[in-house]
Amino acid sequence: MPVIRYVLSEYVEHAMAQAIYDKLEDGTFSGKIPLCKGVIAFGNSLRECESELHSALEEWILLGLKLGHSLPVIGGIDLNTEPTCEPMDTV
């Protein structure tokens, strides 16, 4: 059975792979994705920060798409192109 991949999931995966995390002076963590301006998150642990960053990225993408903002091409995925419909095979 083939594995189904979704373009948004792949985009998020590639973006998260570029995340940069820092441990702050108070022991908490910050995370950002440099290509995605304004996507930043904080957490008490690295895992919490990563989870918050993932959520912030998803919201940033959805808002950007809704408002028609130009999103960066990440992992060769360009979300700025108009979606196309492919014909389905008929039996």
HELIX and SHEET records of a PDB file:
HELIX    1   1 VAL A    7  MET A   16  1                                  10    
HELIX    2   2 LEU A   46  LEU A   67  1                                  22    
SHEET    1   A 3 ILE A  20  LYS A  23  0                                        
SHEET    2   A 3 PHE A  29  LYS A  32 -1                                        
SHEET    3   A 3 ILE A  40  GLY A  43 -1                                        
END                                                                             
